[in-house]
Amino acid sequence: MTFRVSSSVMLLFDFWDVHGPAGMVLSVLVVLLLTVFYEALKVWRVWLSSCSKLAKPQTLSVYPPSCHADSSSALDSSPSESSLTPIDPPPPALNTRNSWLLHGIQTVLHMLQVSLGYMLMLCVMSYNVWIFLGVIVGSVLGYFISFPLLGQM
């Protein structure tokens, strides 16, 4: 398959059958806006994950025996003794319901992002130059608009 410069193409569904320049301009505009939304969705997911306690892994710091300042006997500083010392689990989250709700929202947004990404890929696979340029320009425009917002969040 090769790229074609044409004003007729069928995109994604039978009802999205484009014939003529006006339909092609409208289709390129729709694909461009979908791509801008895809880029904004990526930023939204990053912002949500940075606000989420689920995205911040709880690190358990296990110090080697030599780091203990109060160890007075050789038994306290032996590796076998430190491996038998139980590690306290992190305290449970205070608001578990909100954590699950946020995780559910992140899951739905991930599903939407993956679905939209595959739909845009299929649009590009129509091998129409105008649709391809709409996806590229939409991606550049979406990145230009949404990623500076990430630094302000």
DSSP file with accessible surface (Angstrom, degrees, kcal/mol):
  #  RESIDUE AA STRUCTURE BP1 BP2  ACC     N-H-->O    O-->H-N    N-H-->O    O-->H-N    TCO  KAPPA ALPHA  PHI   PSI    X-CA   Y-CA   Z-CA
    1    1 A M              0   0  169      0, 0.0     2,-0.3     0, 0.0   126,-0.1   0.000 360.0 360.0 360.0 147.0    0.0    0.0    0.0
    2    2 A T        -     0   0  108    125,-0.1     2,-0.2     0, 0.0     0, 0.0  -0.890 360.0 -92.0-129.4 159.0    1.1    3.5   -0.7
    3    3 A F        -     0   0   98     -2,-0.3     2,-0.4   125,-0.1   125,-0.2  -0.475  42.1-157.4 -71.3 141.1   -0.1    6.9    0.5
    4    4 A R  B     -a  128   0A 102    123,-2.7   125,-2.6    -2,-0.2     2,-0.9  -0.940  18.3-140.9-121.2 144.1   -2.7    8.5   -1.8
    5    5 A V        +     0   0  106     -2,-0.4     2,-0.3   123,-0.2   123,-0.1  -0.891  53.5 136.2 -99.9 101.1   -3.6   12.2   -2.3
    6    6 A S        -     0   0   35     -2,-0.9   124,-0.3    14,-0.0    -2,-0.1  -0.976  58.2-140.0-145.9 156.2   -7.4   11.8   -2.7
    7    7 A S  S    S+     0   0   49     -2,-0.3    13,-1.1   123,-0.1     2,-0.4   0.245  85.8  74.8-102.9  13.5  -10.6   13.4   -1.5
    8    8 A S  E     +B   19   0B  48     11,-0.2     2,-0.3    15,-0.1    11,-0.2  -0.991  55.1 138.2-128.3 130.8  -12.4   10.2   -1.1
    9    9 A V  E     -B   18   0B  10      9,-1.5     9,-3.6    -2,-0.4     2,-0.5  -0.977  44.1-129.4-161.5 152.1  -11.7    7.7    1.8
   10   10 A M  E     -B   17   0B  94     -2,-0.3     2,-0.5     7,-0.2     7,-0.2  -0.968  28.1-161.0-109.5 122.3  -13.6    5.5    4.2
   11   11 A L        -     0   0    1      5,-2.6     2,-3.9    -2,-0.5     5,-0.3  -0.916  53.1 -49.5-111.0 122.7  -12.6    6.1    7.8
   12   12 A L  S    S+     0   0   55     -2,-0.5     2,-0.3   110,-0.2     5,-0.1  -0.092 120.4  41.2  60.5 -50.2  -13.2    3.6   10.6
   13   13 A F  S >  S-     0   0   96     -2,-3.9     3,-1.0     3,-0.1    -2,-0.3  -0.886  81.9-114.9-129.7 160.7  -16.9    3.0    9.9
   14   14 A D  T 3  S+     0   0  138     -2,-0.3     3,-0.2     1,-0.2    -1,-0.1   0.840 115.0  55.8 -63.0 -33.5  -19.2    2.5    6.9
   15   15 A F  T 3  S+     0   0  171      1,-0.2     2,-1.0    -5,-0.1    -1,-0.2   0.663  92.3  73.0 -77.4 -12.4  -21.0    5.7    7.6
   16   16 A W    <   +     0   0   46     -3,-1.0    -5,-2.6    -5,-0.3     2,-0.6  -0.459  64.3 144.8 -98.5  63.4  -17.8    7.8    7.6
   17   17 A D  E     -B   10   0B  74     -2,-1.0     2,-0.5    -7,-0.2    -7,-0.2  -0.898  35.5-154.8-104.9 114.6  -17.4    7.5    3.8
   18   18 A V  E     +B    9   0B   7     -9,-3.6    -9,-1.5    -2,-0.6     2,-0.4  -0.788  19.9 169.8-100.0 128.6  -15.9   10.7    2.4
   19   19 A H  E     +B    8   0B 134     -2,-0.5     4,-0.3   -11,-0.2   -11,-0.2  -0.939  52.9  16.0-135.6 110.3  -16.4   11.9   -1.1
   20   20 A G  S  > S-     0   0   21    -13,-1.1     4,-1.8    -2,-0.4     5,-0.1  -0.197  87.2 -80.1 113.1 159.9  -15.3   15.4   -2.1
   21   21 A P  H  > S+     0   0   97      0, 0.0     4,-2.5     0, 0.0     5,-0.2   0.864 121.9  54.5 -66.4 -36.8  -13.1   18.1   -0.8
   22   22 A A  H  > S+     0   0   83      1,-0.2     4,-2.2     2,-0.2     5,-0.2   0.932 110.6  46.4 -65.4 -43.1  -15.6   19.5    1.8
   23   23 A G  H  > S+     0   0   27     -4,-0.3     4,-2.5     1,-0.2    -1,-0.2   0.870 111.9  52.1 -65.0 -35.2  -16.0   16.1    3.4
   24   24 A M  H  X S+     0   0    9     -4,-1.8     4,-2.8     2,-0.2     5,-0.2   0.922 108.7  49.5 -69.1 -41.5  -12.3   15.6    3.4
   25   25 A V  H  X S+     0   0  102     -4,-2.5     4,-2.3     2,-0.2    -2,-0.2   0.935 113.6  46.9 -62.5 -43.3  -11.7   19.0    5.1
   26   26 A L  H  X S+     0   0  109     -4,-2.2     4,-2.4     2,-0.2    -2,-0.2   0.921 113.0  49.0 -64.6 -41.6  -14.3   18.2    7.8
   27   27 A S  H  X S+     0   0    7     -4,-2.5     4,-2.7     2,-0.2     5,-0.2   0.907 110.6  49.8 -66.0 -40.8  -12.9   14.7    8.3
   28   28 A V  H  X S+     0   0   32     -4,-2.8     4,-2.8     2,-0.2    -1,-0.2   0.916 111.0  50.7 -64.6 -39.3   -9.3   16.1    8.7
   29   29 A L  H  X S+     0   0   91     -4,-2.3     4,-2.5    -5,-0.2    -2,-0.2   0.923 111.1  47.8 -64.5 -41.6  -10.6   18.6   11.2
   30   30 A V  H  X S+     0   0   57     -4,-2.4     4,-2.4     2,-0.2    -2,-0.2   0.935 113.8  46.8 -64.4 -44.8  -12.4   15.9   13.2
   31   31 A V  H  X S+     0   0    0     -4,-2.7     4,-2.2     2,-0.2    -2,-0.2   0.914 111.4  52.2 -65.0 -39.4   -9.3   13.7   13.2
   32   32 A L  H  X S+     0   0   28     -4,-2.8     4,-2.2    -5,-0.2    -2,-0.2   0.937 111.0  46.7 -61.7 -44.8   -7.1   16.7   14.1
   33   33 A L  H  X S+     0   0  102     -4,-2.5     4,-2.4     1,-0.2    -1,-0.2   0.880 110.2  53.1 -67.1 -37.2   -9.4   17.4   17.1
   34   34 A L  H  X S+     0   0   50     -4,-2.4     4,-2.1     2,-0.2    -1,-0.2   0.892 109.7  49.2 -62.8 -37.0   -9.4   13.8   18.2
   35   35 A T  H  X S+     0   0    4     -4,-2.2     4,-2.1     2,-0.2    -2,-0.2   0.893 109.3  50.8 -71.4 -38.4   -5.6   13.8   18.2
   36   36 A V  H  X S+     0   0   29     -4,-2.2     4,-2.3     1,-0.2    -2,-0.2   0.925 111.0  49.9 -62.4 -41.9   -5.5   17.0   20.2
   37   37 A F  H  X S+     0   0   99     -4,-2.4     4,-2.5     1,-0.2    -2,-0.2   0.893 107.2  55.0 -63.0 -37.7   -7.9   15.3   22.7
   38   38 A Y  H  X S+     0   0   52     -4,-2.1     4,-1.8     2,-0.2    -1,-0.2   0.926 109.6  46.1 -61.2 -44.3   -5.6   12.3   22.8
   39   39 A E  H  X S+     0   0    9     -4,-2.1     4,-1.7     1,-0.2    -2,-0.2   0.903 112.8  49.6 -66.9 -39.9   -2.6   14.4   23.7
   40   40 A A  H  X S+     0   0   41     -4,-2.3     4,-2.4     1,-0.2    -2,-0.2   0.878 107.7  55.3 -65.9 -35.5   -4.7   16.3   26.4
   41   41 A L  H  X S+     0   0    2     -4,-2.5     4,-2.3     2,-0.2    -1,-0.2   0.886 104.3  53.8 -64.4 -37.9   -5.9   12.9   27.8
   42   42 A K  H  X S+     0   0   62     -4,-1.8     4,-2.0     1,-0.2    -1,-0.2   0.928 110.6  46.1 -62.2 -43.0   -2.2   11.8   28.2
   43   43 A V  H  X S+     0   0    4     -4,-1.7     4,-2.6     1,-0.2    -2,-0.2   0.908 110.6  53.2 -67.0 -39.9   -1.5   14.9   30.2
   44   44 A W  H  X S+     0   0  112     -4,-2.4     4,-2.6     1,-0.2    -1,-0.2   0.913 108.8  49.6 -62.2 -41.3   -4.6   14.5   32.3
   45   45 A R  H  X S+     0   0   73     -4,-2.3     4,-2.4     2,-0.2    -1,-0.2   0.907 110.7  49.5 -66.0 -39.0   -3.7   10.9   33.2
   46   46 A V  H  X S+     0   0   66     -4,-2.0     4,-1.9     2,-0.2    -2,-0.2   0.928 111.7  49.3 -65.0 -41.9   -0.2   12.0   34.2
   47   47 A W  H  X S+     0   0   88     -4,-2.6     4,-1.4     1,-0.2    -2,-0.2   0.928 111.8  48.2 -63.1 -44.3   -1.6   14.8   36.4
   48   48 A L  H  X S+     0   0   17     -4,-2.6     4,-1.1     1,-0.2    -1,-0.2   0.900 111.2  50.1 -63.4 -40.2   -4.1   12.3   38.0
   49   49 A S  H  < S+     0   0   43     -4,-2.4     6,-0.3     1,-0.2    -1,-0.2   0.835 108.3  52.7 -70.7 -28.8   -1.3    9.8   38.7
   50   50 A S  H  < S+     0   0   64     -4,-1.9    -1,-0.2     1,-0.2    -2,-0.2   0.803 112.2  46.0 -74.3 -25.9    0.9   12.5   40.2
   51   51 A C  H  < S+     0   0   70     -4,-1.4     2,-0.3    -5,-0.2    -1,-0.2   0.644  98.2  92.9 -84.5 -16.5   -2.0   13.4   42.6
   52   52 A S     X  -     0   0    1     -4,-1.1     4,-0.5    -5,-0.1     3,-0.3  -0.545  66.6-149.0 -84.0 141.8   -2.8    9.8   43.4
   53   53 A K  T  4 S+     0   0  134     -2,-0.3     3,-0.3     1,-0.2    -1,-0.1   0.724  99.1  66.2 -75.3 -19.8   -1.3    8.1   46.4
   54   54 A L  T  4 S+     0   0   90      1,-0.2    -1,-0.2    45,-0.1     4,-0.1   0.813  96.8  53.9 -70.3 -28.5   -1.5    4.9   44.3
   55   55 A A  T  4 S+     0   0   47     -3,-0.3    -1,-0.2    -6,-0.3    -2,-0.2   0.717  94.7  75.9 -79.4 -19.0    1.1    6.2   41.9
   56   56 A K  S  < S-     0   0  127     -4,-0.5    -1,-0.1    -3,-0.3     2,-0.1  -0.799  82.7-141.4 -95.3 102.9    3.6    6.9   44.7
   57   57 A P        -     0   0  107      0, 0.0     2,-0.7     0, 0.0    -2,-0.1  -0.400  14.2-122.8 -66.4 139.9    5.0    3.6   45.7
   58   58 A Q        -     0   0  129     -4,-0.1     2,-0.4    -2,-0.1    -4,-0.0  -0.742  29.2-150.1 -82.6 113.6    5.6    3.2   49.4
   59   59 A T        -     0   0  124     -2,-0.7     2,-0.6     2,-0.0    -3,-0.0  -0.730   2.9-148.8 -90.7 133.2    9.3    2.4   49.8
   60   60 A L        -     0   0   99     -2,-0.4     2,-0.8     2,-0.0    27,-0.0  -0.902  12.9-149.1 -97.9 120.5   10.4    0.2   52.6
   61   61 A S        -     0   0   81     -2,-0.6     2,-0.6     2,-0.0    -2,-0.0  -0.819  14.3-174.9 -96.9 115.6   13.9    1.2   53.7
   62   62 A V        -     0   0  102     -2,-0.8    -2,-0.0    25,-0.0    25,-0.0  -0.950  13.9-152.5-108.8 114.0   15.8   -1.7   55.1
   63   63 A Y        -     0   0  141     -2,-0.6     5,-0.1     1,-0.1    -2,-0.0  -0.630  20.9-109.3 -86.8 144.9   19.2   -0.5   56.4
   64   64 A P    >   -     0   0   68      0, 0.0     3,-2.1     0, 0.0     4,-0.4  -0.341  36.5-105.3 -65.6 156.3   22.2   -2.8   56.5
   65   65 A P  G >  S+     0   0   26      0, 0.0     3,-1.2     0, 0.0     6,-0.1   0.791 117.5  64.6 -57.2 -28.5   23.2   -3.8   59.9
   66   66 A S  G 3  S+     0   0  109      1,-0.2     5,-0.1    11,-0.1    11,-0.0   0.692  92.4  64.3 -70.7 -14.8   26.2   -1.5   59.9
   67   67 A C  G <  S+     0   0   75     -3,-2.1     2,-0.6     2,-0.0    -1,-0.2   0.592  76.0 101.0 -83.2 -14.2   23.9    1.5   59.8
   68   68 A H    X   -     0   0   82     -3,-1.2     3,-0.6    -4,-0.4     9,-0.0  -0.642  53.7-168.0 -74.7 121.3   22.3    0.9   63.2
   69   69 A A  T 3  S+     0   0  107     -2,-0.6    -1,-0.2     1,-0.2    -3,-0.0   0.781  82.1  52.9 -81.2 -24.4   24.0    3.2   65.6
   70   70 A D  T 3  S+     0   0  137      2,-0.0     2,-0.5     0, 0.0    -1,-0.2   0.262  73.4 122.8 -98.2  13.2   22.6    1.5   68.7
   71   71 A S    <   +     0   0   43     -3,-0.6     3,-0.0     1,-0.2     6,-0.0  -0.646  29.0 170.3 -77.4 123.8   23.7   -2.0   68.0
   72   72 A S        +     0   0  113     -2,-0.5     2,-0.3     0, 0.0    -1,-0.2   0.658  52.6  54.6-109.7 -20.7   25.8   -3.1   70.9
   73   73 A S  S  > S-     0   0   51      1,-0.1     4,-1.0     0, 0.0     3,-0.1  -0.763  78.2-120.8-116.3 163.8   26.4   -6.8   70.3
   74   74 A A  T  4 S+     0   0   84     -2,-0.3     4,-0.3     1,-0.2    -1,-0.1   0.807 112.4  60.0 -68.5 -28.2   27.7   -8.9   67.5
   75   75 A L  T >4 S+     0   0  109      1,-0.2     3,-0.9     2,-0.2     6,-0.2   0.885 100.7  54.2 -68.7 -37.0   24.4  -10.8   67.3
   76   76 A D  T 34 S+     0   0   74      1,-0.2    -1,-0.2    -3,-0.1    -2,-0.2   0.834 111.3  45.0 -65.5 -32.1   22.5   -7.6   66.6
   77   77 A S  T 3< S+     0   0   49     -4,-1.0    -1,-0.2     4,-0.1    -2,-0.2   0.404  86.7 112.3 -96.1   5.5   24.7   -6.7   63.7
   78   78 A S  S <> S-     0   0   25     -3,-0.9     4,-1.9    -4,-0.3     3,-0.3  -0.506  71.7-127.7 -78.6 146.5   24.7  -10.1   62.1
   79   79 A P  H  > S+     0   0  100      0, 0.0     4,-1.7     0, 0.0     5,-0.1   0.857 107.8  56.3 -61.5 -34.6   23.0  -10.5   58.7
   80   80 A S  H  > S+     0   0   75      1,-0.2     4,-0.8     2,-0.2    -5,-0.1   0.885 107.4  48.8 -67.3 -35.4   21.0  -13.5   59.9
   81   81 A E  H >> S+     0   0   70     -3,-0.3     4,-0.6    -6,-0.2     3,-0.6   0.911 110.7  49.6 -69.8 -39.6   19.5  -11.5   62.8
   82   82 A S  H 3< S+     0   0   43     -4,-1.9     3,-0.5     1,-0.2    -1,-0.2   0.815 106.5  56.2 -71.4 -27.3   18.6   -8.6   60.6
   83   83 A S  H 3< S+     0   0   90     -4,-1.7    -1,-0.2     1,-0.2    -2,-0.2   0.738 105.4  52.7 -75.1 -20.2   16.8  -10.9   58.1
   84   84 A L  H << S+     0   0  132     -4,-0.8    -1,-0.2    -3,-0.6    -2,-0.2   0.584  83.5 104.9 -88.3  -9.4   14.6  -12.2   60.9
   85   85 A T  S  < S-     0   0   81     -4,-0.6     2,-0.1    -3,-0.5    -3,-0.0  -0.566  76.9-122.9 -73.2 123.1   13.5   -8.8   62.0
   86   86 A P        -     0   0  108      0, 0.0     2,-0.6     0, 0.0    -2,-0.1  -0.415  16.3-134.8 -69.2 143.5   10.0   -8.2   60.8
   87   87 A I        -     0   0   99     -2,-0.1   -25,-0.0   -25,-0.0   -27,-0.0  -0.875  21.2-124.5 -98.0 124.3    9.3   -5.2   58.6
   88   88 A D        -     0   0  132     -2,-0.6    -1,-0.0     1,-0.1     0, 0.0  -0.492  26.0-121.9 -69.6 131.5    6.3   -3.3   59.6
   89   89 A P        -     0   0  105      0, 0.0    -1,-0.1     0, 0.0   -29,-0.0  -0.367  36.6 -93.2 -68.8 155.0    3.8   -2.9   56.7
   90   90 A P        -     0   0   56      0, 0.0     3,-0.1     0, 0.0   -30,-0.0  -0.327  50.5 -94.1 -65.6 150.7    2.9    0.6   55.7
   91   91 A P        -     0   0  104      0, 0.0     3,-0.1     0, 0.0    -3,-0.0  -0.343  48.8 -98.8 -64.4 146.8   -0.2    2.0   57.4
   92   92 A P        -     0   0  115      0, 0.0     2,-0.0     0, 0.0     4,-0.0  -0.285  47.7 -88.3 -65.2 154.6   -3.3    1.6   55.3
   93   93 A A        -     0   0   48      1,-0.1     3,-0.4    -3,-0.1     6,-0.0  -0.342  30.6-135.0 -63.3 142.7   -4.6    4.6   53.3
   94   94 A L  S    S+     0   0  164      1,-0.3     2,-0.6    -3,-0.1     3,-0.2   0.883  98.0  35.3 -69.5 -38.7   -6.8    6.9   55.3
   95   95 A N     >  +     0   0   82      1,-0.2     4,-1.5     2,-0.1    -1,-0.3  -0.724  65.7 165.6-119.8  81.6   -9.4    7.3   52.6
   96   96 A T  H  > S+     0   0   72     -2,-0.6     4,-2.3    -3,-0.4     5,-0.2   0.855  73.7  58.9 -67.4 -34.3   -9.6    3.9   50.7
   97   97 A R  H  > S+     0   0  206      1,-0.2     4,-2.2     2,-0.2    -1,-0.2   0.924 106.9  46.7 -64.3 -43.0  -12.9    4.8   49.0
   98   98 A N  H  > S+     0   0   87      1,-0.2     4,-2.7     2,-0.2    -1,-0.2   0.862 109.9  54.9 -66.4 -34.2  -11.4    7.8   47.3
   99   99 A S  H  X S+     0   0   22     -4,-1.5     4,-2.4     2,-0.2    -2,-0.2   0.922 110.2  45.3 -64.1 -43.4   -8.3    5.8   46.3
  100  100 A W  H  X S+     0   0  172     -4,-2.3     4,-2.4     2,-0.2    -2,-0.2   0.883 112.8  51.0 -67.8 -37.2  -10.5    3.2   44.6
  101  101 A L  H  X S+     0   0  106     -4,-2.2     4,-2.5     2,-0.2    -2,-0.2   0.942 111.9  46.8 -64.4 -44.7  -12.5    5.9   42.9
  102  102 A L  H  X S+     0   0   39     -4,-2.7     4,-2.6     1,-0.2    -2,-0.2   0.906 112.2  50.5 -64.3 -39.6   -9.4    7.6   41.6
  103  103 A H  H  X S+     0   0   78     -4,-2.4     4,-2.2     2,-0.2    -1,-0.2   0.896 109.9  50.9 -65.1 -38.4   -8.0    4.3   40.4
  104  104 A G  H  X S+     0   0   33     -4,-2.4     4,-2.4     2,-0.2    -2,-0.2   0.911 110.3  49.0 -64.3 -40.9  -11.3    3.6   38.6
  105  105 A I  H  X S+     0   0   68     -4,-2.5     4,-2.6     1,-0.2    -2,-0.2   0.927 111.0  50.1 -64.7 -42.4  -11.1    7.0   36.9
  106  106 A Q  H  X S+     0   0   28     -4,-2.6     4,-2.3     1,-0.2    -1,-0.2   0.887 109.8  51.5 -62.9 -36.8   -7.6    6.3   35.9
  107  107 A T  H  X S+     0   0   73     -4,-2.2     4,-2.4     2,-0.2    -2,-0.2   0.929 110.8  47.0 -66.5 -43.5   -8.6    2.9   34.5
  108  108 A V  H  X S+     0   0   86     -4,-2.4     4,-2.6     1,-0.2    -2,-0.2   0.917 112.8  49.6 -64.7 -41.5  -11.4    4.4   32.4
  109  109 A L  H  X S+     0   0   12     -4,-2.6     4,-2.7     2,-0.2    -1,-0.2   0.888 109.9  51.4 -65.7 -36.4   -9.1    7.1   31.1
  110  110 A H  H  X S+     0   0   90     -4,-2.3     4,-2.7     2,-0.2     5,-0.2   0.928 110.2  48.9 -63.6 -44.2   -6.5    4.5   30.2
  111  111 A M  H  X S+     0   0  116     -4,-2.4     4,-2.5     1,-0.2    -2,-0.2   0.921 112.8  48.1 -61.2 -41.9   -9.1    2.5   28.3
  112  112 A L  H  X S+     0   0   72     -4,-2.6     4,-2.7     2,-0.2     5,-0.2   0.918 112.0  49.2 -65.2 -41.3  -10.2    5.7   26.5
  113  113 A Q  H  X S+     0   0   22     -4,-2.7     4,-2.4     2,-0.2    -2,-0.2   0.926 113.0  45.9 -65.6 -43.6   -6.7    6.7   25.6
  114  114 A V  H  X S+     0   0   58     -4,-2.7     4,-2.4     2,-0.2     5,-0.2   0.936 114.6  48.1 -65.9 -43.4   -5.8    3.2   24.2
  115  115 A S  H  X S+     0   0   60     -4,-2.5     4,-2.3    -5,-0.2    -2,-0.2   0.930 113.5  46.8 -62.8 -44.7   -9.0    3.0   22.2
  116  116 A L  H  X S+     0   0   13     -4,-2.7     4,-2.5    -5,-0.2    -1,-0.2   0.897 110.3  53.9 -65.5 -37.8   -8.5    6.5   20.8
  117  117 A G  H  X S+     0   0   21     -4,-2.4     4,-2.2    -5,-0.2    -2,-0.2   0.920 110.1  46.3 -62.6 -42.6   -4.9    5.7   20.0
  118  118 A Y  H  X S+     0   0  144     -4,-2.4     4,-2.4     2,-0.2    -1,-0.2   0.891 111.0  52.6 -68.5 -35.9   -5.9    2.6   18.0
  119  119 A M  H  X S+     0   0   67     -4,-2.3     4,-1.9     2,-0.2    -2,-0.2   0.921 110.4  47.7 -64.7 -41.3   -8.7    4.5   16.2
  120  120 A L  H  X S+     0   0   12     -4,-2.5     4,-2.2     2,-0.2    -1,-0.2   0.889 109.8  53.5 -66.1 -36.4   -6.2    7.2   15.2
  121  121 A M  H  X S+     0   0   85     -4,-2.2     4,-2.2     1,-0.2    -2,-0.2   0.927 108.4  49.5 -62.7 -41.5   -3.8    4.5   14.1
  122  122 A L  H  < S+     0   0   90     -4,-2.4    -1,-0.2     1,-0.2    -2,-0.2   0.856 107.3  55.2 -67.3 -32.0   -6.5    3.0   11.9
  123  123 A C  H >< S+     0   0    1     -4,-1.9     3,-1.5     1,-0.2     5,-0.4   0.930 108.7  47.5 -63.6 -43.2   -7.2    6.5   10.4
  124  124 A V  H >< S+     0   0   35     -4,-2.2     3,-2.1     1,-0.3    -2,-0.2   0.887 103.5  63.3 -64.0 -35.0   -3.6    6.7    9.4
  125  125 A M  T 3< S+     0   0   94     -4,-2.2    -1,-0.3     1,-0.3    -2,-0.2   0.491  79.5  81.3 -74.0   2.5   -3.8    3.2    8.0
  126  126 A S  T <  S-     0   0   19     -3,-1.5    -1,-0.3    -4,-0.2    -2,-0.2   0.624  98.2-137.0 -74.1 -10.7   -6.3    4.5    5.5
  127  127 A Y    <   +     0   0   69     -3,-2.1  -123,-2.7     1,-0.2     2,-0.5   0.789  53.0 144.8  58.7  33.1   -3.2    5.7    3.7
  128  128 A N  B  >  -a    4   0A   0     -5,-0.4     4,-2.5    -4,-0.2    -1,-0.2  -0.890  47.2-145.8-100.3 128.8   -4.7    9.0    2.8
  129  129 A V  H  > S+     0   0   34   -125,-2.6     4,-2.7    -2,-0.5     5,-0.2   0.897  97.3  51.7 -61.1 -40.6   -2.1   11.9    3.0
  130  130 A W  H  > S+     0   0  114   -126,-0.3     4,-2.0  -124,-0.3    -1,-0.2   0.909 111.3  46.1 -67.3 -40.4   -4.6   14.4    4.3
  131  131 A I  H  > S+     0   0    0      2,-0.2     4,-2.2     1,-0.2    -1,-0.2   0.917 112.4  51.9 -66.8 -41.7   -5.8   12.2    7.1
  132  132 A F  H  X S+     0   0   70     -4,-2.5     4,-2.4     1,-0.2    -2,-0.2   0.936 110.4  47.9 -59.4 -45.9   -2.2   11.4    8.0
  133  133 A L  H  X S+     0   0   77     -4,-2.7     4,-3.0     1,-0.2     5,-0.3   0.868 108.1  56.1 -65.0 -34.3   -1.3   15.1    8.0
  134  134 A G  H  X S+     0   0    2     -4,-2.0     4,-2.2    -5,-0.2    -1,-0.2   0.906 109.2  46.0 -62.7 -40.2   -4.3   15.8   10.2
  135  135 A V  H  X S+     0   0   19     -4,-2.2     4,-2.3     2,-0.2    -2,-0.2   0.929 115.1  46.8 -68.3 -42.6   -3.1   13.2   12.8
  136  136 A I  H  X S+     0   0   77     -4,-2.4     4,-2.4     2,-0.2     5,-0.2   0.950 115.4  44.3 -65.8 -48.3    0.5   14.7   12.7
  137  137 A V  H  X S+     0   0   77     -4,-3.0     4,-2.9     1,-0.2     5,-0.2   0.907 113.6  51.9 -65.3 -38.3   -0.7   18.3   13.0
  138  138 A G  H  X S+     0   0    0     -4,-2.2     4,-2.8    -5,-0.3    -1,-0.2   0.898 109.7  49.5 -64.1 -38.0   -3.2   17.4   15.7
  139  139 A S  H  X S+     0   0   40     -4,-2.3     4,-2.3     2,-0.2    -2,-0.2   0.929 113.6  45.2 -67.2 -43.4   -0.4   15.6   17.7
  140  140 A V  H  X S+     0   0   96     -4,-2.4     4,-2.6     2,-0.2    -2,-0.2   0.937 116.1  46.3 -65.2 -44.8    1.9   18.6   17.4
  141  141 A L  H  X S+     0   0   73     -4,-2.9     4,-2.3     2,-0.2     5,-0.2   0.915 112.8  49.8 -65.7 -41.7   -0.8   21.0   18.3
  142  142 A G  H  X S+     0   0    1     -4,-2.8     4,-2.7    -5,-0.2     5,-0.4   0.902 112.8  46.7 -64.1 -40.8   -2.0   18.9   21.2
  143  143 A Y  H  X S+     0   0  140     -4,-2.3     4,-1.7    -5,-0.2    -2,-0.2   0.924 112.1  51.0 -65.5 -43.7    1.5   18.6   22.6
  144  144 A F  H  < S+     0   0  157     -4,-2.6    -2,-0.2    -5,-0.2    -1,-0.2   0.884 118.6  37.4 -62.5 -36.8    2.1   22.3   22.2
  145  145 A I  H  < S+     0   0   93     -4,-2.3     4,-0.4    -5,-0.2    -2,-0.2   0.923 123.9  34.5 -81.2 -46.0   -1.1   23.2   24.0
  146  146 A S  H >X S+     0   0    7     -4,-2.7     4,-0.8    -5,-0.2     3,-0.6   0.835 103.8  62.9 -90.9 -31.6   -1.3   20.6   26.8
  147  147 A F  H >X S+     0   0   57     -4,-1.7     4,-0.8    -5,-0.4     3,-0.6   0.848  97.8  57.0 -72.3 -29.6    2.2   19.8   27.9
  148  148 A P  H 3> S+     0   0   78      0, 0.0     4,-0.7     0, 0.0     3,-0.4   0.856 101.5  60.4 -63.1 -27.9    3.0   23.3   29.2
  149  149 A L  H <> S+     0   0   81     -3,-0.6     4,-0.8    -4,-0.4     3,-0.4   0.801  93.5  65.1 -66.1 -27.5    0.0   22.8   31.4
  150  150 A L  H X< S+     0   0   50     -4,-0.8     3,-0.6    -3,-0.6    -1,-0.2   0.879  98.2  52.6 -64.5 -35.7    1.7   19.8   33.0
  151  151 A G  H 3< S+     0   0   74     -4,-0.8    -1,-0.2    -3,-0.4    -2,-0.2   0.773 108.2  51.6 -70.9 -22.7    4.4   22.1   34.5
  152  152 A Q  H 3<        0   0  158     -4,-0.7    -1,-0.2    -3,-0.4    -2,-0.2   0.597 360.0 360.0 -88.2 -12.4    1.8   24.3   36.0
  153  153 A M    <<        0   0  106     -4,-0.8    -3,-0.0    -3,-0.6    -4,-0.0  -0.434 360.0 360.0 -82.4 360.0   -0.1   21.5   37.8
